[in-house]
Amino acid sequence: MKPFPIILLITLLFATGCTSQQKLAYLNNLPETAGEQYFPMDIPDYKIQNRDVLYITLKAMDPEGAIKDFLGLTSSTMNMSYMGSTGGGYLWGYNVNKDGNIILPVLGEVKVEGKTIDETRIFLQEEFNKSYKNAVVECKLLSFKFTVIGEVNAPGTYTNFSNYLTVLEAVGQAGGINDNGRRDRLMVVRPVSGGTKTYTLNLQDKSLLSNEAYFLLPNDVVIALPEKRKIFNINFGTFATVFGTALSVLSTTLLLINYLGSN
């Protein structure tokens, strides 16, 4: 048996499992020349939902002239725990109940479901101005969680401590796309009112920067899809064993045929 077909077969097997540098790059169609490019994008305004947790402070001057947070924790130790622990935030934050309300001192039940964070802050500022002089209200979303699964190096559920989060930042927090993941086909699953909406993103195309799903919303799930060659990589050991066994049997058979033929 001539060695050329065997070498050709081995070459084809390895070529099937190889990945080009272009497939591993992000935004690889941006121009390499110096200069600026502008990509218009709409940053989505998240609407508060029930089961969200809000961080709300009301800072005003007390009768002694000291600035005090009238909604914050009374103990400095508890305040340190609140600021340093995610669990503390959920424990001392204001939960949006099933009716879409939060319960605040002085104001009582306040409807916040369906409002943006800024709309909620402005509304609370107006309400607290009726009882406090020169008060400053701050409102943030504590429950900005997102999930990244599939072909990433560190899949899991993460908490975002910023007002905004891009899909590139989310993938980065999950350790990046691994060697078996597709950068040209990423799925974002987003719960919306009355159902679920899905987006397919291409992390290699600059159009990503203007995509509706470039900025993630709380509870979004990012799914990194696998390359077709992953099946080959998973079964490569089996292929190699079967191929090696077959080659050994064939070589033994040829040796026996040559031996018997010579006698």
C-alpha positions in Angstrom: 0.0 0.0 0.0 1.4 3.3 -1.0 1.9 5.9 1.9 0.5 8.8 -0.1 -3.2 8.1 0.6 -2.5 7.7 4.3 -0.6 11.0 4.5 -3.4 12.7 2.6 -6.0 11.3 4.9 -4.1 12.4 8.0 -3.7 15.9 6.5 -7.4 16.2 5.8 -8.3 15.2 9.4 -6.0 17.8 10.9 -7.2 20.5 8.4 -10.8 19.8 9.4 -9.9 20.6 13.1 -7.9 23.7 12.4 -9.2 27.2 13.1 -8.1 30.3 11.2 -6.9 33.5 12.9 -9.8 35.4 11.4 -12.3 33.2 13.1 -10.7 33.9 16.5 -10.9 37.7 16.2 -13.5 40.2 17.4 -14.7 43.0 15.1 -12.2 41.9 12.5 -13.7 44.0 9.7 -12.9 47.4 11.3 -10.4 49.3 9.1 -6.8 48.9 10.2 -5.9 52.5 9.2 -5.7 55.2 11.8 -8.8 57.3 12.4 -12.1 57.4 14.1 -15.4 55.8 13.2 -18.7 56.6 14.7 -21.4 53.9 15.3 -24.8 55.3 16.4 -26.6 53.3 19.0 -29.7 53.5 21.2 -29.1 52.7 24.9 -32.2 51.0 26.1 -34.1 52.3 29.1 -34.9 49.4 31.4 -38.4 49.4 32.9 -38.5 48.3 36.5 -40.3 44.9 37.0 -41.6 43.1 40.0 -38.9 41.2 42.0 -36.3 43.8 41.1 -34.3 45.3 44.0 -33.6 49.0 44.2 -31.0 51.0 46.1 -32.6 54.2 47.3 -31.0 56.9 49.5 -32.5 60.2 50.8 -29.9 62.6 52.0 -30.9 65.8 53.8 -29.8 68.0 56.7 -31.1 67.0 60.1 -32.0 69.6 62.8 -28.4 69.6 64.1 -27.1 70.6 60.7 -25.6 67.2 59.8 -26.1 65.5 56.4 -28.0 62.2 57.1 -29.3 59.4 54.9 -32.9 59.1 56.1 -33.4 55.8 54.3 -30.0 54.2 54.9 -28.7 51.9 57.5 -28.4 53.2 61.0 -25.3 51.2 61.9 -21.9 52.0 60.3 -21.1 48.3 60.5 -24.3 47.4 58.7 -23.6 50.0 56.2 -20.1 48.5 55.4 -21.8 45.1 55.0 -24.3 46.7 52.7 -21.7 48.3 50.5 -19.3 45.3 50.4 -21.7 42.4 50.0 -24.0 41.5 47.2 -26.2 39.6 49.6 -26.3 42.7 51.9 -27.7 44.7 49.0 -30.6 42.3 48.5 -31.2 42.2 52.3 -31.3 46.0 52.8 -32.5 47.1 49.4 -36.1 47.9 48.5 -37.9 44.9 46.8 -40.5 45.5 44.1 -43.4 43.3 45.1 -45.8 41.4 42.9 -48.0 44.5 42.6 -45.1 46.6 41.3 -44.7 48.6 44.5 -42.0 49.4 47.0 -42.6 50.4 50.6 -40.7 53.5 51.8 -40.7 55.4 55.1 -42.9 58.5 55.0 -44.2 57.7 51.5 -45.5 54.2 52.2 -46.3 52.1 49.1 -45.0 53.6 45.8 -45.7 52.3 42.4 -42.5 51.9 40.4 -43.1 49.0 38.0 -43.0 50.2 34.4 -40.9 53.3 35.2 -37.2 53.7 34.3 -34.7 54.3 37.0 -34.5 58.0 36.2 -38.3 58.3 36.2 -38.4 56.7 39.6 -35.7 58.9 41.0 -37.4 62.1 39.7 -40.8 61.0 41.1 -39.3 60.2 44.6 -37.4 63.5 44.6 -40.6 65.4 44.0 -42.4 63.4 46.8 -39.7 63.7 49.4 -39.3 67.4 48.7 -42.7 67.8 50.3 -41.3 66.6 53.7 -37.6 67.3 53.5 -35.8 70.6 52.7 -32.9 70.5 50.1 -33.1 66.7 50.0 -31.2 64.6 47.4 -32.6 61.3 46.2 -30.5 58.6 44.6 -31.9 55.5 42.9 -30.1 52.5 41.4 -30.9 49.0 40.3 -29.3 46.3 42.4 -30.7 43.3 40.7 -28.9 43.7 37.3 -28.1 40.0 36.7 -27.2 38.4 33.4 -26.2 34.9 32.4 -23.6 33.7 29.9 -23.6 30.1 29.0 -22.3 27.9 26.1 -18.8 28.0 24.7 -17.2 30.5 27.1 -14.4 29.9 29.5 -16.3 30.8 32.7 -20.1 30.3 32.2 -22.4 31.5 34.9 -24.7 34.2 36.3 -23.1 37.5 37.0 -24.2 40.8 38.6 -23.5 44.1 36.9 -22.8 47.1 39.2 -23.1 49.7 36.4 -26.0 51.4 34.7 -25.1 49.8 31.4 -23.5 46.6 30.1 -22.5 45.7 26.6 -22.5 42.2 25.2 -18.7 42.4 24.8 -18.3 43.2 28.5 -20.6 40.3 29.4 -18.5 37.9 27.3 -15.4 39.3 28.8 -16.6 38.7 32.4 -17.3 35.1 31.3 -13.7 34.7 30.3 -14.2 35.2 26.5 -15.3 32.7 23.8 -13.3 29.5 24.1 -11.6 27.7 21.2 -14.8 25.8 20.4 -17.1 28.8 20.3 -18.4 30.8 17.3 -17.7 34.5 17.3 -19.9 35.0 14.3 -23.0 33.7 15.9 -23.9 34.6 19.5 -27.5 34.5 20.8 -29.1 36.8 23.3 -32.3 35.7 24.9 -34.3 38.5 26.5 -37.5 38.2 28.6 -40.0 40.9 27.5 -43.6 41.6 28.5 -45.7 38.6 27.5 -42.9 36.5 26.1 -39.3 36.2 25.1 -37.3 37.9 22.3 -34.1 36.5 20.8 -31.2 38.2 18.9 -28.4 36.7 16.9 -25.2 38.7 17.0 -21.9 38.6 15.1 -19.0 39.6 17.3 -16.8 39.8 14.3 -18.8 42.4 12.4 -18.7 46.1 13.2 -22.5 46.3 12.8 -22.6 44.7 16.3 -21.9 48.2 17.7 -25.3 49.5 16.4 -27.3 46.4 17.2 -30.4 46.7 19.4 -29.0 43.9 21.7 -25.4 45.4 22.0 -26.4 46.8 25.4 -27.8 44.1 27.6 -30.7 44.4 30.0 -31.2 42.7 33.4 -32.0 39.0 33.1 -30.6 38.7 29.6 -29.1 35.3 28.7 -26.1 35.2 26.4 -25.5 31.9 24.6 -22.2 31.2 22.9 -22.9 28.7 20.1 -20.3 25.9 19.3 -18.3 25.5 16.1 -19.2 22.5 14.0 -15.7 21.2 14.4 -16.3 20.7 18.2 -17.9 17.3 17.3 -14.7 16.5 15.5 -12.6 17.6 18.5 -14.7 15.7 21.0 -14.4 12.5 18.9 -10.8 13.0 17.7 -9.5 10.5 20.3 -12.0 7.9 19.1 -11.2 8.6 15.4 -7.4 8.4 16.2 -7.9 5.1 18.0 -10.0 3.5 15.3 -7.7 4.8 12.5 -4.6 3.6 14.3 -6.2 0.1 14.9 -7.3 -0.1 11.3 -3.9 0.9 10.1 -2.2 -1.6 12.4 -4.5 -4.4 11.1 -3.9 -3.4 7.5 -0.2 -3.3 8.0 -0.2 -6.8 9.7 -2.4 -8.2 6.9 0.0 -6.8 4.2 3.0 -8.3 6.0 1.2 -11.7 6.2 0.3 -11.6 2.5 3.9 -10.7 1.6 5.3 -13.4 3.8 2.9 -16.1 2.5 3.4 -14.9 -1.1 7.2 -15.2 -0.8 6.9 -18.8 0.4 
